Amino acid sequence: MNEKPNNTNNNPNGGNKPKINVPRPNLTWLYVVIALFFAWLWFTGDEGSATKEITYTEFKEMVDKGYADKIIAYDNNTLEVFVKPEHIVDVFKKDAEKVGRSPAVNVRIGSMESFDKFIEQKQNEGKFNGNIQYEQKSDYFGMLFWNLLPIVFFIGLWIFLMRRMGGGTGAGGASNVFNVGRSKAQLFEKGTNRITFKDVAGQAAAKQEVQEIVDFLKQPQKYTELGGKIPKGALLVGPPGTGKTLLAKAVAGEADVPFFSISGSDFVEMFVGVGASRVRDLFRQAKEKAPCIIFIDEIDAVGRARGKNPSMGGNDERENTLNQLLTEMDGFGSNSGVIILAATNRVDILDKALLRAGRFDRQIYVDLPDLNERKEVFGVHLRPLKLDDTVDVDLLARQTPGFSGADIANVCNEAALIAARHQKKSVGKDDFLAAIDRIVGGLEKKTKVMTLAEKRAIALHEAGHATVSWLLEHANPLIKVTIVPRGRALGAAWYLPEERQLTTKEQMLDEMCATLGGRAAEELFVGHISTGAMNDLERVTKQAYGMIAYAGMSDKLPNLCYYSSTDEYSFTKPYSERTAEMIDQEVQNMISEQYARAKQLLKEHGEGHNQLAQLLIEREVIFAEDVERIFGKRPWTSRSEEIMAESSENTPALESKPDEEKTEEPPQTGKDKNEQ
């Protein structure tokens, strides 16, 4: 999928007016001044003096020695005794250098009566001739400071957290503290979204279904006059990268209505009730803008089935958000003119209440593009590239089965990077083929050290894949074979998988036999087997279990399927131990039969296989033309070639596919992994 560049400013506040960013004043200097003010009050509160706590006995000795200069008696039975400058060292000793201008000591006394008698006696004896002051003890500043400091700290921490959660230091600043429950949906006003169905390549079936939603928004009276109701919502379901979000934008652009865009994860926060509050606020804004569209991307973040992940007795914020979403979509309130679009690639984990009629009335499947749709997608992504005459769009579409729109965009970008790396002025066919190989197989590792024996074993293995697949009618057509290491694979055989709507048992058995051709060639021509076929064996084993336990293709267990998509969280097998033993035995028999079949084919065409392996050792990479020169032309016509021939004559009609029919997987490669 591709989206045309749009030079229009999408202002979420409405209209096409550019957003003016007003600079916020820098208040850092104010914080510094306040901190310095508090520090000054702290250090000047006691006239810059140092204090020391002493006992009443030490106080009497201090007065007897004539060290006291002035005494302040407080009403809480405490004394503040100021020391004469010449006796500071005698009182404070080693801390004498750290004292302030008026050093003093603090004393707690038993009663004022006993203090008065003692000080009067010392005055008569001439040991104290200083001043005595009686004051009330009232440290209002200290009380205020220590009581308000924790409150100020927690308020500052709260403001910091709210600003981080509310979108940083954007417009509004500290007001985000009070907007934590507001919706984070981005609003595209009417007339600002320029994306239409012309920007969406392929997906003819999905566009046809969403076209009805556009008609509902443009001409609602046409349907309401007949007594019908406008659908509440549509769920876009499909693999990642197929263009679900782009399709939703195109719906809003075609209908020319306001468009609210939000991700499912934007509803859920750490505070209880915030998600439900944002859902309410989103639908409140949407009702004000009706008719409009709400698009929730990755709705599985908030719409997961309830009860599957209990919160250990606590309050599950995600479930509260989902309950509020269910109520807003189809509750007692009215959402006339508001259509909800949502996208997910995990529809199997969504809550059943979310999928019922009246909420998401229809599910629109956005499948992987087929052969003709991939040609359209390539046409979109090839426009900005400088191409030479060697580029064949039909060939590129055939060599990328199972690729999504995002994958095709990645292929085009990777091809341009490869061409630029080789100092080319334009992008050619070889660059695209190298890009496909790079994405599917990984980066070439030509520096990997191998002995001649290992290289010969790999060549015999890959030649076994190529030989068996060439001789079987239903095996995937060969593109090329290489023994250059890629990624974790020591060699690879590249095929062009047939895009079948239905796959028969004979076709699957031929593919299994071709996959086992590498191990069979090792046993026949090398004399021993190795770990190089681990990836082949893994694929064959999974395929055999799928054919027997899921597709019912077993002779002893025919027409039985032990797979259920609703038992995702169940760990129990839906069959007995005796049936499990039968399944294991049937899998073993099926694989053994195809392995023996592959060995028989290689024995019959051993000379051609050896020629192919020797050619691989010499050139490292061989193509289908080389295999054709050795074994002759295949008598079977590829289904992809038939489709391309038909599409060149006339445009194929749109066919609706049942839900159970699956598209083919990405290109399969006979990659052999050498486990360390």
C-alpha positions in Angstrom: 0.0 0.0 0.0 1.2 3.5 -0.6 0.0 6.9 0.5 0.5 9.9 -1.7 2.3 12.8 -0.2 -0.1 15.4 1.3 1.2 18.9 1.7 -1.9 20.0 3.6 -1.4 20.7 7.3 -3.7 18.4 9.2 -4.5 20.7 12.1 -6.3 18.6 14.8 -7.9 21.8 16.1 -9.8 22.3 12.9 -9.3 24.1 9.6 -6.1 24.5 7.6 -4.6 27.2 9.8 -1.0 26.5 10.8 -0.6 25.8 14.5 1.2 28.6 16.3 3.6 27.4 18.9 3.7 30.1 21.6 7.1 29.9 23.5 6.6 29.1 27.2 8.6 31.2 29.6 11.6 29.6 31.2 10.9 29.5 35.0 14.2 27.8 36.0 15.6 31.1 37.3 12.5 31.5 39.6 13.1 28.1 41.1 16.7 29.0 41.8 15.7 32.3 43.5 13.2 30.5 45.7 15.8 27.9 46.7 18.3 30.6 47.6 15.7 32.4 49.7 14.9 29.3 51.8 18.7 28.7 52.2 19.1 32.3 53.4 16.3 31.9 55.9 17.8 28.7 57.2 21.2 30.0 57.8 20.1 33.4 59.2 17.3 32.2 61.5 19.7 32.0 64.5 21.6 35.2 63.7 24.3 33.1 62.0 25.3 31.4 65.3 26.2 27.9 66.2 24.4 26.1 69.0 25.3 23.3 71.4 23.1 21.3 73.8 24.5 21.0 77.4 23.2 19.7 80.7 22.0 21.9 83.6 25.1 20.8 85.6 27.4 21.9 82.8 25.5 25.2 82.7 26.2 25.8 86.4 29.9 25.1 85.9 29.9 27.5 82.9 28.4 30.3 85.0 30.7 29.6 87.9 33.7 30.1 85.5 32.3 33.3 84.2 31.8 32.1 80.6 28.2 33.3 80.2 27.6 36.7 78.6 23.8 36.8 78.1 21.0 34.5 79.0 17.6 34.3 77.3 15.0 32.3 79.4 12.0 30.9 77.4 8.6 30.0 78.8 9.1 26.3 77.9 11.9 25.9 80.6 14.8 26.2 78.1 17.7 28.7 78.2 19.8 30.1 75.4 23.2 31.1 76.9 25.5 33.2 74.8 29.3 32.7 75.3 31.8 35.5 75.8 34.1 35.8 72.8 37.3 35.1 74.8 35.9 31.8 76.2 34.5 30.3 72.9 37.4 27.9 72.7 36.8 26.7 76.3 33.1 25.9 75.6 33.2 24.7 72.0 36.8 23.3 72.0 37.6 21.7 68.6 34.5 23.2 67.0 35.4 26.7 67.9 36.5 27.6 64.4 33.1 26.6 63.0 30.9 28.8 65.3 29.2 32.0 64.0 29.0 35.5 65.2 27.1 34.9 68.4 27.7 31.3 69.6 25.3 30.0 72.2 24.4 26.9 74.1 20.9 25.5 74.8 20.0 24.3 78.3 16.8 22.6 79.6 16.0 23.4 83.2 13.6 21.9 85.8 11.8 25.1 86.7 12.1 28.8 86.4 12.1 29.2 90.2 15.2 27.2 90.7 16.9 29.0 87.8 16.0 32.4 89.3 17.5 31.4 92.7 20.7 30.1 91.2 21.3 33.1 88.9 20.5 35.6 91.7 23.1 33.8 93.9 25.7 34.0 91.2 25.0 37.7 90.6 25.6 38.3 94.3 28.8 36.4 94.2 29.9 38.4 91.2 30.3 35.5 88.8 27.6 36.6 86.4 27.0 40.2 85.5 25.3 39.8 82.1 21.8 40.5 80.9 18.8 38.1 81.5 15.8 38.2 79.2 12.5 36.4 79.5 10.8 35.6 76.2 8.1 33.4 74.8 9.3 30.5 72.5 7.5 30.7 69.2 9.3 29.3 66.1 6.5 30.0 63.6 8.8 29.8 60.6 10.2 26.4 61.6 6.7 25.0 62.2 5.4 26.4 58.9 8.5 25.2 57.0 8.6 21.6 58.3 4.8 21.2 58.0 4.5 22.6 54.4 7.7 21.0 53.0 6.2 17.4 52.6 3.0 18.9 51.1 5.0 20.9 48.6 7.1 17.9 47.7 4.2 15.6 47.0 2.4 18.3 45.0 5.5 18.8 42.9 5.9 15.0 42.4 2.2 14.8 41.3 2.6 17.7 38.8 5.7 16.0 37.4 4.0 12.7 36.9 0.9 14.2 35.4 2.9 16.3 32.9 4.8 13.1 31.8 1.6 11.2 31.4 -0.3 14.1 29.8 2.1 14.4 26.8 5.1 16.2 28.1 5.5 19.9 28.0 3.2 20.6 25.1 0.5 23.3 24.9 -1.3 23.4 28.1 1.6 22.7 30.4 0.6 22.0 33.9 -3.1 21.9 32.9 -2.4 18.3 31.8 -2.8 17.5 35.5 -6.5 18.0 35.1 -6.7 16.6 31.6 -5.5 13.1 32.3 -9.0 11.7 31.6 -9.2 13.5 28.3 -9.1 11.5 25.0 -5.8 11.4 23.1 -7.5 10.9 19.8 -6.1 12.9 16.9 -8.8 14.8 15.0 -8.6 15.3 11.2 -11.3 17.8 10.3 -13.5 17.7 7.3 -11.6 18.6 4.1 -8.1 18.0 5.6 -7.8 14.3 4.8 -6.8 13.9 1.1 -6.4 10.1 1.1 -8.9 8.3 -1.1 -9.4 4.8 -2.5 -7.1 5.8 -5.4 -4.2 5.8 -2.9 -5.0 2.2 -1.9 -3.6 -0.3 -4.4 -5.2 -3.7 -4.6 -7.7 -4.9 -1.9 -10.6 -4.6 -4.3 -12.9 -6.8 -2.1 -12.2 -4.8 1.0 -12.7 -1.5 -0.8 -16.0 -2.7 -2.1 -17.2 -3.5 1.5 -16.1 -0.2 3.0 -17.6 1.7 0.1 -21.0 0.9 1.6 -19.9 2.7 4.8 -19.0 5.8 2.7 -22.5 5.6 1.2 -24.0 5.5 4.7 -22.2 8.7 5.7 -22.9 10.5 2.4 -26.6 9.5 2.0 -28.0 8.2 5.2 -31.6 9.0 4.3 -31.4 6.5 1.4 -31.2 3.7 3.9 -33.2 5.1 6.8 -36.2 5.8 4.6 -36.5 2.0 4.0 -36.4 1.4 7.8 -32.8 0.3 7.9 -30.3 1.3 10.4 -26.8 2.5 9.7 -24.1 0.0 10.9 -22.4 0.9 14.2 -19.0 -0.2 13.2 -16.7 -2.4 11.0 -13.7 -4.4 12.1 -10.7 -4.6 9.7 -9.0 -7.9 10.1 -5.9 -9.1 8.4 -2.1 -9.8 8.7 0.3 -7.0 9.5 1.2 -4.6 6.7 -1.8 -5.2 4.5 -3.0 -1.6 4.7 -5.8 -1.6 7.3 -5.0 1.8 8.7 -4.6 3.3 5.2 -8.0 1.8 4.2 -9.6 3.5 7.2 -8.1 6.8 6.3 -9.3 6.4 2.7 -12.9 5.8 4.0 -12.7 9.1 5.9 -11.3 10.9 2.9 -13.9 9.5 0.5 -16.8 10.4 2.9 -15.2 13.8 3.6 -16.2 13.7 7.3 -14.2 14.3 10.5 -11.9 11.5 11.5 -10.8 10.6 15.0 -7.7 8.4 15.1 -6.5 6.7 18.3 -4.6 3.5 19.3 -6.0 0.9 21.6 -3.1 1.4 24.0 -3.8 5.1 24.4 -6.9 4.2 26.6 -5.1 2.3 29.2 -3.1 4.1 32.0 -1.7 3.3 35.4 -4.6 5.1 37.2 -7.9 3.3 37.7 -10.8 4.9 35.7 -8.6 6.9 33.3 -9.3 4.6 30.4 -13.0 4.6 30.8 -12.9 8.4 31.2 -11.1 8.7 27.9 -13.6 6.5 26.1 -16.4 8.7 27.4 -14.6 11.8 26.3 -13.8 10.4 22.8 -17.5 9.6 22.1 -18.6 12.9 23.5 -16.3 14.7 21.0 -17.5 12.4 18.2 -21.2 13.1 18.9 -20.4 16.8 18.6 -18.8 16.3 15.2 -21.3 13.8 13.8 -21.4 12.4 11.2 -17.9 11.3 11.7 -15.6 8.2 12.0 -13.7 6.9 15.0 -10.8 4.7 14.1 -9.2 2.6 16.8 -6.0 1.0 15.7 -4.7 -2.2 17.3 -7.9 -2.6 19.3 -6.7 -5.9 20.7 -4.7 -3.9 23.3 -8.0 -3.0 25.0 -10.5 -5.5 23.6 -8.9 -8.7 24.8 -11.4 -11.3 26.1 -12.3 -10.7 29.7 -11.5 -13.2 32.3 -8.5 -14.7 30.5 -5.9 -12.8 32.5 -7.3 -12.3 36.1 -5.7 -9.4 38.1 -5.3 -11.4 41.3 -8.3 -9.9 43.0 -7.4 -6.4 42.1 -9.2 -3.9 39.8 -8.4 -4.6 36.2 -8.2 -1.2 34.5 -8.2 -2.8 31.0 -11.5 -4.6 31.6 -13.1 -1.4 33.0 -12.0 0.4 29.8 -13.5 -2.4 27.6 -16.8 -2.3 29.5 -17.1 1.4 28.9 -16.3 0.9 25.2 -19.0 -1.7 25.0 -21.5 0.6 26.6 -20.6 3.6 24.4 -20.8 1.5 21.2 -24.2 0.0 21.9 -25.8 0.9 25.2 -28.7 3.0 26.4 -27.2 6.1 24.8 -27.5 7.1 21.1 -24.5 7.4 18.8 -26.3 8.4 15.6 -23.9 9.4 12.8 -20.8 8.0 14.6 -19.3 4.9 12.8 -16.5 3.0 14.6 -13.7 1.5 12.5 -11.1 -0.7 14.2 -8.1 -2.7 13.0 -6.5 -5.8 14.4 -4.5 -8.8 13.3 -5.6 -10.9 16.4 -9.3 -11.1 16.1 -9.3 -14.5 17.8 -8.5 -13.0 21.2 -11.1 -10.3 21.1 -14.0 -10.3 23.5 -17.1 -11.9 22.0 -19.3 -9.0 23.2 -17.2 -6.7 21.1 -17.8 -8.7 18.0 -21.5 -9.1 18.2 -24.0 -7.4 15.8 -24.8 -3.9 16.9 -21.2 -3.1 17.9 -19.0 -4.3 15.0 -21.7 -5.2 12.6 -19.3 -6.6 10.0 -15.8 -7.9 9.8 -13.9 -6.9 6.7 -11.0 -9.2 5.8 -7.9 -7.4 4.4 -6.0 -10.3 3.0 -2.5 -10.5 1.6 -2.5 -9.3 -2.0 -2.8 -11.9 -4.7 -0.8 -11.9 -7.9 -2.7 -9.1 -9.8 -2.9 -7.0 -6.6 0.8 -7.3 -6.0 1.3 -5.9 -9.5 -0.7 -2.9 -8.5 1.2 -2.4 -5.3 4.5 -2.7 -7.1 3.2 -0.1 -9.5 2.6 2.3 -6.6 6.0 1.8 -4.9 8.0 1.9 -8.2 6.9 5.4 -9.1 9.5 7.3 -7.2 12.4 5.0 -8.2 14.6 5.4 -11.3 14.2 2.1 -13.1 16.0 0.7 -16.2 14.5 -1.4 -19.0 15.3 -4.8 -17.3 12.7 -4.4 -14.5 9.7 -6.7 -15.1 6.8 -6.0 -12.8 5.1 -9.4 -13.7 8.2 -11.3 -12.6 8.5 -9.3 -9.4 4.9 -10.0 -8.5 5.4 -13.7 -9.2 8.5 -13.9 -7.0 6.8 -12.3 -4.0 3.9 -14.6 -3.0 2.7 -14.0 0.5 4.2 -10.5 0.6 2.1 -7.8 2.2 2.0 -4.2 1.0 4.6 -3.2 3.6 6.9 -6.1 2.5 6.7 -4.9 -1.1 7.5 -1.4 -0.1 10.5 -2.8 1.8 11.6 -4.7 -1.3 11.5 -1.6 -3.4 13.5 0.4 -0.9 16.0 -2.4 -0.4 16.5 -2.6 -4.1 17.2 1.1 -4.3 19.8 0.8 -1.5 21.5 -2.1 -3.2 21.7 -0.1 -6.5 23.1 2.9 -4.7 25.7 0.7 -2.9 27.0 -0.5 -6.3 27.2 3.1 -7.7 24.4 2.5 -10.3 22.4 5.3 -11.9 19.2 3.3 -12.0 17.6 0.3 -10.3 17.6 -2.9 -12.3 16.1 -6.4 -12.2 19.2 -7.9 -10.5 18.8 -5.3 -7.7 15.2 -6.4 -7.0 16.1 -10.1 -7.1 19.0 -9.4 -4.6 16.6 -7.4 -2.4 14.1 -10.3 -2.3 16.9 -12.8 -1.5 18.1 -10.4 1.2 14.7 -10.1 2.9 13.7 -13.7 2.7 17.0 -15.5 3.2 19.3 -13.0 5.0 22.6 -11.4 4.2 25.2 -13.4 2.2 28.2 -14.6 4.2 30.8 -15.4 1.5 33.6 -15.2 4.1 32.3 -18.3 6.0 35.1 -20.9 6.0 34.2 -24.4 4.6 36.2 -27.4 3.7 35.9 -29.0 0.2 34.1 -32.0 1.7 31.6 -29.7 3.4 31.1 -27.7 0.2 30.5 -30.9 -1.8 28.0 -32.2 0.8 26.0 -28.9 0.7 26.1 -29.0 -3.1 24.7 -32.6 -3.2 22.1 -31.6 -0.7 20.8 -28.6 -2.6 21.0 -30.5 -5.9 18.8 -33.1 -4.3 16.1 -30.5 -3.6 16.4 -29.1 -7.2 16.2 -32.6 -8.8 13.2 -33.9 -6.9 11.2 -30.7 -7.2 11.9 -30.6 -11.0 10.7 -34.1 -11.5 7.4 -33.9 -9.5 4.3 -32.4 -11.0 2.9 -30.6 -8.0 6.2 -29.4 -6.4 6.9 -25.7 -6.5 8.7 -24.5 -9.6 12.4 -23.8 -9.0 13.9 -20.4 -9.4 17.6 -20.9 -8.4 19.8 -22.9 -6.2 22.8 -21.5 -4.3 25.4 -22.9 -1.9 26.5 -19.3 -0.7 25.6 -19.1 3.0 22.8 -16.7 3.9 21.9 -15.9 7.5 22.1 -19.2 9.4 21.6 -21.3 6.2 24.5 -22.9 4.5 22.6 -23.2 1.2 19.2 -22.5 -0.2 16.9 -23.6 -3.0 14.5 -20.9 -4.1 11.1 -21.8 -5.3 8.1 -20.0 -6.7 5.2 -21.3 -4.6 1.9 -21.8 -6.4 -0.9 -19.5 -5.1 -3.6 -22.1 -4.7 -7.0 -21.4 -3.2 -7.3 -25.2 -2.4 -4.4 -27.6 -1.8 -4.9 -31.3 -2.4 -3.2 -34.2 -0.6 -1.2 -35.1 -3.7 0.2 -31.5 -3.9 1.2 -31.5 -0.3 2.9 -34.9 -0.6 4.9 -33.7 -3.6 6.1 -30.7 -1.7 7.0 -33.0 1.2 9.0 -35.3 -1.1 10.9 -32.3 -2.6 11.7 -31.1 0.9 13.2 -34.5 1.8 15.3 -34.6 -1.4 18.2 -33.0 0.3 18.5 -35.6 3.2 17.9 -38.4 0.6 20.8 -37.1 -1.6 23.1 -37.0 1.4 22.4 -40.6 2.3 22.7 -41.9 -1.3 25.7 -39.9 -2.6 27.7 -38.8 0.5 27.3 -42.0 2.5 26.2 -40.4 5.7 23.6 -37.9 6.9 24.3 -34.6 8.7 22.6 -31.8 10.7 22.2 -29.8 7.5 18.6 -31.1 7.0 17.2 -30.0 10.4 15.2 -27.2 9.0 13.8 -29.5 6.3 12.8 -32.1 8.8 11.1 -29.5 11.1 9.0 -28.3 8.2 8.1 -31.8 7.0 7.1 -32.9 10.5 4.8 -29.9 11.1 3.3 -30.4 7.7 2.6 -34.1 8.3 1.0 -33.5 11.7 -1.1 -30.7 10.1 -2.3 -33.1 7.3 -3.2 -35.9 9.7 -4.4 -34.1 12.9 -6.0 -31.0 11.3 -6.9 -31.7 7.6 -8.1 -35.3 8.1 -5.8 -36.7 5.4 -4.9 -40.0 7.1 -6.0 -43.4 6.1 -6.5 -44.7 9.6 -8.0 -41.4 11.0 -9.9 -40.0 8.0 -12.1 -36.9 8.1 -11.1 -35.9 11.7 -9.9 -32.5 12.8 -8.5 -32.1 16.3 -7.9 -28.4 16.1 -10.1 -25.8 17.7 -9.4 -22.0 17.5 -11.4 -21.4 20.7 -9.1 -23.6 22.8 -6.2 -21.2 22.7 -5.8 -21.1 26.5 -6.5 -24.9 27.0 -3.7 -27.3 27.7 -5.7 -30.5 27.3 -5.5 -32.7 24.1 -8.9 -33.4 22.5 -8.0 -37.0 21.9 -6.9 -40.1 23.9 -3.4 -41.5 24.3 -4.2 -44.3 21.9 -5.3 -41.8 19.2 -2.1 -39.8 19.9 0.0 -43.0 19.2 -2.0 -43.6 16.0 -1.3 -40.0 14.9 2.4 -40.4 15.6 2.5 -43.7 13.7 0.7 -42.2 10.7 3.1 -39.2 10.6 6.1 -41.5 10.7 4.6 -43.7 7.9 3.8 -40.7 5.7 7.3 -39.2 6.0 9.0 -42.6 5.5 7.0 -43.1 2.2 7.9 -39.7 0.8 11.6 -40.2 1.8 11.7 -43.5 0.0 10.0 -41.9 -3.0 12.7 -39.2 -3.0 15.5 -41.7 -2.9 14.0 -43.7 -5.7 13.8 -40.6 -8.0 17.4 -39.7 -7.2 18.5 -43.3 -8.0 16.8 -43.1 -11.4 18.3 -39.7 -12.2 21.6 -40.0 -10.4 23.7 -38.9 -13.4 21.8 -35.7 -13.8 21.9 -35.0 -10.1 25.7 -35.4 -10.1 26.0 -33.0 -13.0 23.9 -30.4 -11.2 25.9 -30.8 -8.0 29.2 -30.4 -9.9 27.8 -27.2 -11.6 26.9 -25.9 -8.2 30.4 -26.5 -6.8 31.9 -24.6 -9.8 29.5 -21.6 -10.0 27.9 -21.6 -6.5 24.6 -20.3 -8.0 22.6 -21.9 -10.7 19.2 -21.0 -12.2 16.2 -22.9 -13.6 17.6 -22.6 -17.1 20.6 -24.7 -16.0 18.4 -27.4 -14.5 16.3 -27.4 -17.7 19.4 -28.1 -19.8 20.2 -31.2 -17.7 16.7 -32.7 -17.2 14.8 -31.1 -20.0 11.7 -28.9 -19.9 9.0 -29.6 -17.4 5.8 -30.9 -19.1 3.6 -29.2 -16.5 2.4 -25.6 -16.7 2.7 -23.5 -13.6 -0.6 -22.1 -12.2 1.0 -18.7 -11.8 1.9 -18.7 -15.5 -1.8 -19.5 -16.4 -3.0 -16.7 -14.2 -0.6 -14.2 -15.7 -1.6 -15.3 -19.2 -5.3 -14.8 -18.4 -4.7 -11.4 -16.7 -2.9 -10.2 -19.8 -6.0 -10.9 -21.9 -8.7 -9.5 -19.7 -9.1 -8.2 -16.2 -10.1 -11.0 -13.8 -13.4 -10.7 -12.1 -13.5 -10.2 -8.3 -14.0 -13.4 -6.4 -15.2 -13.6 -2.9 -13.2 -16.0 -0.8 -14.7 -18.0 2.1 -13.2 -17.4 5.5 -11.7 -20.8 5.8 -9.5 -20.5 2.6 -6.1 -19.3 3.5 -3.6 -17.4 1.2 -0.3 -19.0 0.5 2.7 -18.5 2.8 5.8 -16.4 1.9 8.3 -17.9 -0.6 9.6 -21.2 0.7 13.3 -21.9 0.5 15.1 -25.1 1.1 17.4 -23.5 3.6 19.6 -25.9 5.5 20.7 -24.7 9.0 23.9 -26.0 10.5 23.4 -26.2 14.2 26.5 -25.6 16.2 
